Amino acid sequence: MTALRILDQLVIPALLLFLLVGSLAAAALGAALLVRSAAALRFIGTMNRWYSTRRVLRPLEIPRNVEALAAGTRRPWLGVLIVIGGGAALYLLLTRLESLGARSVGVLELQRWVLRTLPLLVLKWFLVVGAVFAIAAGVMLTAFPHAWRGFEERMNRWYSTRRLLPAESDRMRMPLEAVVESYPRTAGAIITASSLVVALAMAGLLALR
């Protein structure tokens, strides 16, 4: 089964079904705001539970230094091994995977080239760049240890997202809830009407498939 067939037969119907179910649920919520506003507002209040990403991701923001573990490593030998491994990988990539290309210009062949050969080409040259970088790193590690140490210190610089993002970005904001609480029936009518339009559209698209 090709990627286009998977997209057409599985992904798109699943997305339409998800939108249909979501729109029906929103229409039910809007109808509840119209009929029983107090109960619907209490339900909305219980569902508005906030989870702070700063607290959950805090362990990931702690820098961990592994340089002490690698302090005793014999880096010249490690550099030689990296150069040998990078050179072998580069040789195999350039000699064993040299026949990836478009051999015809037909529509079906072009589709196969885009779906199969092009990802392999991208992966191949990504690995080629990685192998060249490994060779350069091994040479620096073996012949230019001072330059490697400076490069390593620059690459080991820690950037914390907690400092880049303001603390206010993780606070809960509910301007729409305040409007719904002030005008529950009007909001319920708008939510119900718009959700039913979306539900009818999704149902029609599913029926036409």
C-alpha positions as CSV (number, residue, x, y, z in Angstrom):
1,M,0.0,0.0,0.0
2,T,1.6,3.3,-1.1
3,A,1.7,6.4,0.9
4,L,-0.9,8.2,-1.2
5,R,-3.3,5.3,-0.8
6,I,-2.7,5.2,3.0
7,L,-3.4,8.9,3.1
8,D,-6.6,8.6,1.0
9,Q,-8.1,5.5,2.7
10,L,-7.0,5.8,6.3
11,V,-5.7,9.3,7.3
12,I,-8.3,11.5,5.6
13,P,-11.4,9.4,6.7
14,A,-10.0,9.2,10.3
15,L,-9.5,13.0,10.3
16,L,-13.1,13.6,8.9
17,L,-14.5,11.2,11.5
18,F,-12.6,12.9,14.3
19,L,-13.9,16.3,13.2
20,L,-17.5,14.9,13.0
21,V,-17.4,13.5,16.5
22,G,-15.8,16.7,17.9
23,S,-18.4,18.9,16.2
24,L,-21.2,16.7,17.6
25,A,-19.7,17.0,21.1
26,A,-19.5,20.7,20.7
27,A,-23.1,20.9,19.5
28,A,-24.1,18.9,22.6
29,L,-22.3,21.3,24.8
30,G,-23.9,24.3,23.1
31,A,-27.3,22.7,23.5
32,A,-26.6,22.1,27.2
33,L,-25.7,25.8,27.6
34,L,-29.1,26.7,26.0
35,V,-31.2,24.3,28.1
36,R,-29.3,24.0,31.4
37,S,-26.8,26.8,31.6
38,A,-25.8,26.3,35.3
39,A,-25.0,22.6,34.9
40,A,-23.1,23.3,31.7
41,L,-21.0,26.0,33.3
42,R,-20.2,23.7,36.2
43,F,-19.1,21.1,33.7
44,I,-16.9,23.6,31.9
45,G,-15.4,24.6,35.2
46,T,-14.4,21.1,36.1
47,M,-12.9,20.5,32.7
48,N,-10.7,23.6,32.9
49,R,-7.9,22.0,34.8
50,W,-4.5,23.5,34.2
51,Y,-1.2,21.5,34.1
52,S,2.0,23.6,34.2
53,T,4.6,22.5,31.6
54,R,7.3,24.3,33.7
55,R,6.7,21.9,36.5
56,V,6.5,18.8,34.4
57,L,9.5,19.6,32.2
58,R,11.7,20.9,35.1
59,P,13.9,17.7,35.3
60,L,14.7,18.2,31.6
61,E,16.0,21.7,32.2
62,I,18.7,20.7,34.6
63,P,22.1,20.6,32.9
64,R,24.0,17.4,33.3
65,N,27.8,17.3,32.8
66,V,29.3,14.0,31.5
67,E,32.8,15.5,30.9
68,A,34.1,14.0,34.2
69,L,33.2,10.5,32.9
70,A,35.1,11.1,29.6
71,A,38.1,12.8,31.3
72,G,40.1,9.6,31.3
73,T,39.4,8.6,27.7
74,R,42.4,8.2,25.5
75,R,41.2,10.7,22.9
76,P,43.9,10.2,20.3
77,W,42.9,6.5,19.9
78,L,39.3,7.6,19.9
79,G,40.0,10.1,17.2
80,V,41.7,7.4,15.0
81,L,38.7,5.1,15.5
82,I,36.3,7.9,14.5
83,V,38.3,8.7,11.4
84,I,38.4,5.0,10.4
85,G,34.6,4.6,11.0
86,G,33.7,7.8,9.2
87,G,35.9,7.0,6.2
88,A,34.5,3.5,5.9
89,A,30.9,4.9,6.1
90,L,31.7,7.5,3.5
91,Y,33.2,5.0,1.1
92,L,30.2,2.7,1.4
93,L,27.8,5.5,0.9
94,L,29.4,6.9,-2.2
95,T,30.2,3.6,-3.8
96,R,27.3,1.3,-2.9
97,L,24.5,3.8,-3.2
98,E,25.4,5.6,-6.4
99,S,22.5,4.3,-8.6
100,L,19.7,6.3,-6.9
101,G,18.2,8.5,-9.6
102,A,15.3,9.0,-11.8
103,R,15.6,6.7,-14.8
104,S,12.4,7.6,-16.6
105,V,10.0,10.5,-16.9
106,G,6.7,8.7,-16.8
107,V,4.1,9.8,-14.3
108,L,4.1,6.5,-12.4
109,E,7.9,6.4,-12.4
110,L,8.0,10.0,-11.2
111,Q,5.6,9.1,-8.4
112,R,7.7,6.1,-7.3
113,W,10.8,8.3,-7.5
114,V,9.3,10.9,-5.2
115,L,7.9,8.4,-2.7
116,R,10.8,5.9,-2.6
117,T,14.0,7.2,-4.2
118,L,13.9,10.8,-3.0
119,P,13.7,9.9,0.7
120,L,16.6,7.5,0.2
121,L,18.6,10.2,-1.5
122,V,18.0,12.7,1.3
123,L,19.0,10.0,3.8
124,K,22.1,9.1,1.9
125,W,23.4,12.7,1.7
126,F,22.5,13.3,5.3
127,L,24.6,10.4,6.2
128,V,27.4,11.5,3.9
129,V,27.5,14.9,5.6
130,G,27.6,13.1,9.0
131,A,30.4,10.9,7.9
132,V,32.4,13.9,6.7
133,F,31.8,15.7,10.0
134,A,32.9,12.5,11.9
135,I,36.2,12.4,9.9
136,A,36.8,16.1,10.6
137,A,36.0,15.6,14.3
138,G,38.4,12.6,14.5
139,V,41.2,14.6,12.8
140,M,40.7,17.5,15.3
141,L,40.5,15.1,18.2
142,T,43.8,13.4,17.2
143,A,45.9,16.2,15.7
144,F,44.4,19.4,17.1
145,P,43.3,18.6,20.7
146,H,43.3,22.3,21.8
147,A,41.0,23.3,18.9
148,W,38.8,20.3,19.7
149,R,38.6,21.4,23.3
150,G,37.4,24.9,22.3
151,F,34.9,23.5,19.8
152,E,33.6,21.1,22.5
153,E,33.2,23.8,25.0
154,R,31.3,25.9,22.5
155,M,29.0,23.0,21.6
156,N,28.3,22.1,25.2
157,R,26.8,25.5,26.0
158,W,23.5,25.1,27.8
159,Y,20.3,26.9,26.7
160,S,17.4,26.8,29.1
161,T,13.9,27.3,27.7
162,R,12.8,28.5,31.1
163,R,15.0,31.6,30.6
164,L,14.1,32.1,27.0
165,L,10.3,31.9,27.6
166,P,8.7,34.3,30.1
167,A,7.0,32.9,33.1
168,E,3.7,34.5,32.0
169,S,3.5,32.2,29.0
170,D,2.7,29.3,31.3
171,R,-0.2,30.9,33.0
172,M,-3.8,29.9,32.3
173,R,-5.9,32.4,30.4
174,M,-9.7,32.0,30.0
175,P,-11.2,35.1,28.2
176,L,-13.7,33.0,26.3
177,E,-15.0,31.3,29.5
178,A,-15.7,34.7,31.0
179,V,-17.8,35.6,27.9
180,V,-19.6,32.3,28.0
181,E,-20.4,32.8,31.7
182,S,-21.7,36.3,31.0
183,Y,-23.9,35.2,28.1
184,P,-24.4,31.4,28.3
185,R,-27.5,31.2,26.1
186,T,-26.1,33.3,23.3
187,A,-22.8,31.4,23.4
188,G,-24.7,28.1,23.4
189,A,-26.7,29.2,20.3
190,I,-23.5,30.2,18.5
191,I,-21.7,27.0,19.5
192,T,-24.6,24.8,18.5
193,A,-25.2,26.4,15.1
194,S,-21.5,26.5,14.1
195,S,-20.9,22.9,15.3
196,L,-23.9,21.6,13.4
197,V,-22.6,23.2,10.2
198,V,-19.2,21.5,10.7
199,A,-20.9,18.2,11.5
200,L,-23.1,18.3,8.4
201,A,-20.1,19.2,6.2
202,M,-18.0,16.3,7.6
203,A,-20.9,13.9,7.3
204,G,-21.4,15.0,3.7
205,L,-17.7,14.5,2.9
206,L,-17.7,11.0,4.5
207,A,-20.8,10.1,2.5
208,L,-19.2,11.1,-0.8
209,R,-16.2,8.9,-0.3
